[in-house]
Amino acid sequence: MIPAPEEIVLAGPAGWLWLAAAGTLILAAIAPLASRRLASIGALLSTGAGLSILGFGIVVLIGGGTYTAEWGQVLGLAPIALHYDGLSAVFLVALGLTSAAASLTVVGRPVRSRVEASAYPLFLASMLLVLGARDAFSFLLAWELMALLSALLVVGLRPTRSVVSAGYLYLAMTHVATAALLVAFALLATGSGGALDFVAWRGAAPSLSPMVHDAVFVLAFLGFGTKAGTLPLHAWLPRAHPVAPSHVSALMSGVMIKTGIYGLVRILVDVLGGGPDWWGVAILVAGAFSAVLGVLYALMQHDLKRLLAFHSIENIGIILLGLGAAIILAAHDQDALAAMALTAALFHSINHAVFKSLLFLGAGAVLAATGLRDLNRLGGLARAMPVTALAFGIGAAAISGLPPFNGFASEWLVFQGLLGAAGSTPVPPLERMGAGLAIGALALTSALAVACFVKATGVTFLGLPRSSAAADAHDVGRPARLALTLLAAACVALGLGAGPAVAALTRVAATLIPPGSAAVTATVSAAPAAGPAATYAALAIGLLLVPAVAFAVFALRRAGSARRVDTWTCGIAPQPAFQYNATSFAKPIRLFFGRLLLPEREIHIEYHPGTPFPLAMRYRSEVTLILEDRVFRPAHALSVRFAELVRRVQSGSLQLYLAYTVGAVLVLLWWAR
């Protein structure tokens, strides 16, 4: 799929759009450094750059062309080589749309520091380079820039202790991931005669031994899976995303973690050409656990941004389910079904970028209006923030997989891919059973996601305010409301227009699935088709008409006879304490999944002096994050103790170091005797 660098260059409308994006991002990075007053100009330039990236991605995706560019050596090491193709374009569309909206939300707002304001457009530029890198040097350079710049934006220049801890964890895990990618790339380079170019790797992939093939898969999944936030490599994600500024959280969750998905598809599918069944099964297992545990942990959260961070893990799991099914099907020459499953993964990558960015920006609007992220202190915001409430509600419906929004369209396609893997007779029974279990995991995930966002939306925006900050809230400024409106409209447009979108993505998937079939057609179509199988469009329209008709009938019956009265609460004026809060809403699910969540609670009751009557009661409930609390935390403590031991050995005494040397020489002499 990747041509030689001399075949095509960045030219034409796509080339001008790329150059406009790159130049605008450079100017956006310079503007805040020149003056703090120019920070808003930098945000506007970043918005324009996002729109240019979006246009570039659409041109490449629809036109089907490829674009390359190469610059001189960097630091005397190697040239920067870029190549953008259909796979790059899928993620460029996500990057362009979300970065334009995220940048628009900070127009006119004060910046934390000029350095951070300058780092933000460079962060966008690093992701643009990651999606276009065509060799190992260019990719790893852009990959490290993306990691360091995002860490700077998370931590900031004046961080608190908890923020520093989250930043250190993020940096540690992302560099472990980079180390794994270095080894994987070294294996691929060795197998291709020392070449660093992805084209050479693809040509040499069939000659790699099965052991090297499998080693590259494990290392690539470790490296890219960590960046994507896949269980059990997710520990950094729910700690780093909530503490970052909301527009940065939107980009990290919406796009940055998708670079991990991009890397997996690029290396496993495009370069290596797929693999054995156990690759797909391993990805299915990781996807199923990420989806189910991600949404369960999200349901238990009361911090709005932390809740959204766990939902990123869930949606990465859904994407992996599509990718795993595609690898299994391709291993048994089911090219059409494999392309459909891969299309589902790519489509959900775009959709998740859109609705998750919308939700994070909505959470940022709530935080800006109230200063709060605790759901139990919010409520009643729909009256003060109607635009934010409506946009957040659309994002909640989309992430819950409800029609006619985009989340439903891509999850419906993932279901079809898994059903194809489960019902395809060439696939062995064990793999078919795994696909069937993945279908159950996806169904459970969808149901729990609905419950989670009923909680998040209802507790945040409906009812009575639970604090003075919520009661005094006001909606955000016009640029932020415009950004929310654009993303909400995109959720609707990608849902109703799923047919054309999937047709374009299917062409990309068909070129990636070996041997590649131009005759592959998408199961999702733009218009209802005749026959026994109902298409997505027919299903979406039907499901949309049911509530619309019900609402119309209800409205007609109540027309002219509506009566407004106060809520009846046994003669007592309604109080915020009477409402369901986030804790009480999630308790039935917490009890049902108690053996998995391992909940812990503390109750403190203060009584009136000398009486058995309670004066005040405080309740705290937490769930046990099994991997973090039972695996990573003990492992971290063990590593710290080992480091303390090593520090004692390295005392700084010259005599002791000489003794070490003499002892080592004596041991070697004894060994060699």
N, C-alpha and C positions, 0 to 999 in steps of 0.2 A: 504493500500500500504506500510505502514511503519511497519516492523516487530519488535518484541521485541528485546531489546538490546543484549540479550544473543544468538540470533540466528546466526548472521554472524558478523565477525570482519574484520578489514582492513587487507587483506592478498592477496597473489598472486601478479601478475603484477600491478594491480590497487593500492594495498597497498604500493608497493615499489615506484610507481610514486607519491603517496600522500606524503610519507615520504621524497622523494627527493625534492618535491616542498616546504614542510614546512621547511626542513633543509636548503635549499638554500636561502629561504627568511630570515631566521634568520642570516645566514652569510652575506647576502646582507645588512641587517640593521646594523650589527656590523662593516663592512668594512669602511664606511665613517667616523664613529666615531673614528676609529683608526688613520686615516690619510686622509686629503683631496685628496691626490694622489690616494687613493684607491676607490674614488667615481666611477670611470669608471669600476673598478672591481665589485663594487656593482651593477652597471647598467647591466653588463654582467651576473652576478648571477641572477638578477631579470628576465632577458631575458630567462635564462635557467629554472627558476622556472615557468615562463609563459608557456613554452613548456611542462613542466612536468604536469602542471594543464590541459593543452589542451589534452595531452595523457590520463590522468586520466579520464577526462570527456568523451572522445571518448570510452574508454574501458567500462565505466559504461553504456553509452548510447547504445552502440551496444551489449554488453554482456547481458544487462538486469538485472544484479545482483544489490545487495545493500550492502553497506559497513558501518560498525559502529565502533566507538571507544569511550572510556570513560577514563577520567583522574581523579585524586584525586580532593579534594575540593579546590576551589579558595577562598582565604581570609576567610577560615573557613565557607563558606556559602553553596556551593553546588558544585557537580562535573561538569566538562565540558563534555557534551555528544554530540557526532556527529553522523550523519547518512546521507549517500549520496545515493540517489536513482535516478531513471530516470529523475524526475523533476529537481533535483539538477544538473544532468549531462548536461541538456540543457544550463543552465546558466554558468556552469563550462567551457563549450566549448567557450562561448563568452568571459569569463574572461581570459582563457588561451591564446586565439589567440590575443586579443587586448592588454593584458598586455605584451606579448612577443614583439609585434611590438612597443608599446609605450616605453618600456624600451630600445629597440635597438636604438631609435632615440636620446637618451641622452648619448650614449656611446661616450666617448672622449670629451664631452662638459663640460665646467666649471659649477659647481653647485652654487646655491645662498648661501647655507650654508650647513654645515655637518649635522646639525639637520634635515633639510628638506630632504636631501639625505637619511638619515636613516629612516625618517618617511615614505618614499615612499614604500619600500618593506613591511613595517608593514601595510600600507594601503591595499596592495594586500592580505596580510595574513588575515586581518580582513574580507575582502569580501569572502575569501575562507572559513572562519569559519561561516559567516552568511549563506552561502549556504548549510552548513552541520549541523547547530544546530538542535537538536532534542527535546529540551525543552525550556521553557520560559526563564530560567536563562541564558543558553548558548546563546540563540538568542539575548536577550537584551544586554548582555555583549558585544558580537561581534558587534551588531548594534551601540552601543554607541562608541566603539572604531573606527568603520568606520566613524562615524560622526565627532568625534574629530580630527582624523588624516587627514581626507579630509579638514576640516576647517583650520588646520595648514598649509596644502599644498596650500590652496587658499590664505591665508593671508600672510604667510611667516614671517620671523623674523624682516624685515624692511619694513613694509607696508606703503603705502600712505593712506591718509585719506579716499579716495573713496574705497580703497580695504578693509580697516577696516570696513567701513559701510556695504559693501557687505558680509563680513565675519560674522558680528554681525547678520545681517538679516538671513543668512543661519543657524547660530547656534540657533537663536530664533525659527525659523520655524521647524527645525528638532527636537528640544526638545519639542515643542508642539505636534509634531507627535509622539514622544516617549511616552509622557504622555497619548495620546489616546491609544496607543498600550498596555501600562501598564493596563489601565482600561479594555480593551478588553480581555487581557490575564487573568486578575483577574476574570472576569465573566466566562470565560471558565474553570478556575481552580475551582471556586466555584461549577459550574455545574458538575464537575467530581470528587467531593469529596476531593478537595484540591490538586489533582495531577497537576504537571507542565509539564508532558510529552505530546508531540503531539499525541502519540498513545492513551493515555487515553482520551484525548480530542475528538479524532475521535470516540472512542467507546461510549462516553457519549453524542455526538452531537444530536442523534435522540431524546433523552429525554429532551433536553432543551426546555423551553417554547418559543412560537413564539416571545414574546417580547424580551427575552434575545438573541434569534437568530438574530433578526433585529438590536438590539443594538450592537452586536458584528460586524455585517456587517458595520454599520455606522462608528463605531470607527476604524475598520480595514481599511476602505476606506479612512478615514481622515488621519490615520497614514501612511499607505503605499502610498496613493495617493500623499501626500506631498513630500515624498522622490522621487516618480516618476516624479513629476513636472506636475501633472494633473491640468488643470483649475478647480476651481479657486484657487488652492493651489500652484501655480507655481511661485509666485513673487520672490523667492530667486534665481531661476534657471538662468534667463537671466542676473542677476547681478553677480553671483558667477562664473559661467563657463568662461566668457570672461577674467576675471582678473587672473585666475589660469594659471600656466605654461601649455603650449600646451599639453604636454604628460599627465599631470594631467587632463586637460579638456577632453582629449580623453577618459580617463578611467572613469571620473565622468559621462560623457554623454553616453558613450558606455556601461558601465557595472553598475556603482553605482546606477543610477536611475532605472536600471532593477531589482535591489534587491527589489524595491517597487512592481514591477510586480510579481516577485517571491513570495513575501509575500502574495499578493492578491490571487494568484493561490493556494498557500499552505494552507492558512486559509479558504478561501471561498469555494474552490472546493475540496481540499483533506481532510481537517479536518471537515468542516461543511457539505460537500457533496452537495453543491449547495444551492439554495434557491428559493424563490418565484419569480414571473415574475418581480416585481418592482425592484428587485436587478439588473436584467439584463437591464431593461429600464434605470435605473439610470446610470449604467456604459456606456450604449450606448449614453446617452445624454452627459455625461462628455467627452466621447471619441470624439463625433462629434464636440463639441465646442472646445476641445483641438486641434483637427486636423485642423479645418478651421481657427480659430483665430491664432493658432500657425504659420501656413504658411502665413497668411496675415501680421502678425506683422513681420515675417522674411523678407518678400518682401520689407518692408519699411525700413529695417536696412541698414546702410552703413558701419558699423563696421563688418568685416568679421566674427569674432568669436561670436559676439552677434547675427548675422544672423544665425549661426549654432546652437547657444543655443536655439533660438526660434524654429528651426526645430526639436530639440529634443522633445519639447512639442507636435509638430505636430505628430511625429512618435509614441509617447506614446499614443496619441489619436487613431491612427490606431490600435495599439495593443489592446487597450481597446474595440474597436469596435468588434474585434474577440472574446474577453473574454465575453463581454456582450451578443453577439449572442449565445455563448456556454451555458451560464447560462439559457437563455430563452429556448433554445431547450432542454436542459437536464431537465428542469422543466416539459416538456410535453413528456418525454420519447422518444425523437428523438435522441437516443444515437449516431447513426452513424454521423448525421449532427452536433451534438454537439461536437463530437470528432474532426471532420474536422475543425470546427470554432476554437476550442482550439488549434489544431495543427497550424492553421494560426497565432494565437497570439504568440505561442512559436517560430515559424519559423521567424516571423518578429522581434522578440526580438533578435535572433542571427544575422539576417541580418542587423538590425539597428546598433548593436554593431560594426559590421565590417565596414560598409560604413561610419558611423558617426565618428568612430575613424580615418579612412582614411582621412576624410575631415578635422578634427581638426588637425591632424598631418600635412596635407598639408598647412593649415592656419598657423601652427607653422613654417613651412619651409619658407613661405612668410614673416612672421614676423621676422625670423632670418636673412633673406636675405636683407630685406628693412627697418626693424624697424617700419613698418606701418601696421595698420589694417583697415585704411580708404580706402574703395573701390575707392573713387573719387580721390585718390592720387596714385593709382596703374595703371597697364596697361602695355602691352608689355612684360610680364614676361615669356611668352612661349619660347622666343628666348634664354633667359639666364638660364631658369630653365625647360628644356624640360621634364625631368623625373617627376618632381613635377607637371607640367602642365598636362601631360598625366594621371598620377595617380589621380589627383584631378578631371579631366574630367570623368574618370571612376566612381569615387565616386559620382560625380554630377549626372551622368546618372542613377546610381543605386538608389540613394535617390529619384530621380524623377520618379521612377517606369518604366523605359524604358527597353525593352528586349534587349539582353538576360541576363541581370544582375539580381542579387539576389533580389533587391527591387521589381522588377516586379513579380518575382515568389511568394513572400509572399503576396504582395498586391492582386495579382490575386486570391490567396487562401482566403484572407479575403473577397473579393467580393463574392466568392462562398459560404462562410459561411453566409454572410448577405442575399444572394439570397435564401439560404436554409431556413433561418428564415422567410423571407418575403413570401415565397411560400409554407410553410408547413401548411396544413389545421388544424392540432391539435393546433397550436398556435393561441391564440385569435386575433381578427381583430386589436385591438389597438396596440398590440405588433408587429404584422405584418406590420402595417403602420409605426411604429417606425423604424423597420429594413429597410423598403423602403426609409425612409428619411435619414437613415444612409448611404445607398448606394449612394444617391445624394451627401451627404456631403463628402464621400470618393472620388467620381468622381471629385468634385470641388477641393478638396485638391490636388489630383494628377495633375490636370491642372495647379493650381497655383504653385505647386512645380517645374514643368518644367520651368515656367516663372522665378521663383526665381533663379534657378541655371543657366539658360541662362544668367541672369544678373551677378550672382556671378562669373561664370567662364569667361564669355566674358569680363567683365570690368576688371577683375584681370589679365588675361593672354593674351588677344588679343589687337590689336591696338597699339597705341604709348604710351610710358611711360608718365604719367602725373606729374611726379616729378623727381628730380635728384636721389633720393634714388631708385626709381623704375628703372631708366636708368642704375644705377650702380650695379644692383642686380646680384647675382651669386647663383648657385644651392647649396644645402646643401651637407654635407659629405656623404660618402659611406654608413655608417650604417643607416642613416636616409633614404637615397634613397632605400636601401634594404628593410627597413620596409614598406615604401610606396608601393613598388613593390609587397611585399607579401600580403598586404591587398587588393591591386587592383586585384591580381590574385585570391584571395579568393572571391571577388565579382563576378568574372566571373565563378569560379568553382561552387559556390553555386547556381548560376543562371542556368548554363547548367546541373548541377548535382542535380537539385531540387528533382527529383524523389526519389533517394535513401535517401536523407536527410529527405524528408517528410515522407517516409515510417518508418524511425526510430523514428521520432517525433510522428507519429500517434500511434505507440505502446505505447509511454508514455501517450499520451492523452487518449487512450482507457482504461488505468488502472485508470485514474483519474475520468472519467465520470461514475457516478454510473448508473447501477450496473456494468459497465465495460463489454465491448464486444470484445472478441478476433477476431470477424469476421469483425470489422470495417476496411474498406479499404480507402486509400487516393484517392481523385479525381485527384491529380497530380500523374503522372506516369513517369517512366524513358523513355518510348518509346511511340510513337503514338499508340493509340488503335483504333480498328475499331468501327464503330457505329456512331450515329448522334452527340454525344458529343465529340468535339475536346479536347484533353488533352492539358495540358500546354506545353508539349514538342513540339507537332505539331505546336501550336500557336507561341511559341518562335522561332522555326526554320523558320516558314513562315515569321514572322515579321523581322527576321534577314536577310533573303534572299532578301527581297525587296530593302533595301538600298544597299546591296552588289551588286546586279545585276545592279541597277541604277548607282552606282559608276563605275562598270566595263564598262558599255556602254559609260558613259561619258569619261572615261579615254581612251578607244579605239578611240573614235571620235576625241579626242584632241591630240592623239599621233603624234608627229612630227610636229604639227602645233601650239604649245603653244607659246604665245608671252607675254613677260613681259613688262608692261609699268607703269609709275607712276599713282597713283590715281588722277583722274580728280576732281579738286575742284575749277572750274571756273577760272583757271589760277593762283591760289594761292597755294603755297606749303602747303601740309597737316600739320595741327597743332593739338596737343592733344585737344585743346578746341573745335575742330570741332566734336569730337566723342561723342556718347552717354555716359553719366556717369550714376552712380547708381541712382541718383535722377531723371534724365529725363526718364530713362527706366521704373521706377516704377510709374511715375506720372499718366498714364492712369488708372492703377488699383487703385491708391489712389483716383482718382476722382470718379471712378465707385462705390467704396465701401466707399465713403465719409461719409455717415450717420453712418457707423459702426466704421470707423477709426477716425473720427472727426479731420481732419488734421489742423494744425496751421502753418502759414508761416510768415516770416518777410523778407522784401526786403529793403536794404539800397543802395541808389544810390548817388555817388559823381559826381558832374558836373565840367567841366572845368570852371574856374572862369569867370564869366560874360557871359557865353554861355549856351544854353539849351542842349549842347551835353554831354553825360555821359563820365566821366573819369574812374570810377570803379563802380562795382556793387557787392554787397554781398547778397546772398540768403540763408535763413535757413528755412528748413521745417521739422516739426515733427508731428507725429501722437499721439493721446491721447490713452494711455493704460487704457482702461475704468476701469478695476478692480483696478489697481495700483493707478491711479490718482484720481478716483472718489470714491473708497471704502477704500482701504488699507491706503492711505495717510491720509484722514480725520480721520480714526479710530486710526491711530498712533498718530496724533495730539491730539485727545481726550484723549488717554491713557496717553500722556505726561502731559496734563493739570491735569488729575486726580492724577498722581504721584506727581505733584507739590503741590496739595492740601493736599495729605497725608503727604508730607514732612513738611508742616506747622503745621499739627496736631502733628507730632512727633518732637517736638521742642527740646527735651533733658532736659526739666525742670522737676525736681522731683516733685515739688509742683503741676504742671499741671497733671502729671500722677496720683498722689494721688487723685486729683479732678476727673479725669476720673473714678477711681475705686469707689469713694464714689457715684458719679452719677449713675454708673452702678448698685451698690447695692440698691440705692433708687428706681431705675426703677424696679428692680426685686421684691423688697418688695411691691411696688405698684401693680405690675402685679399679685403677689401671694395673695394679701389681700382678 
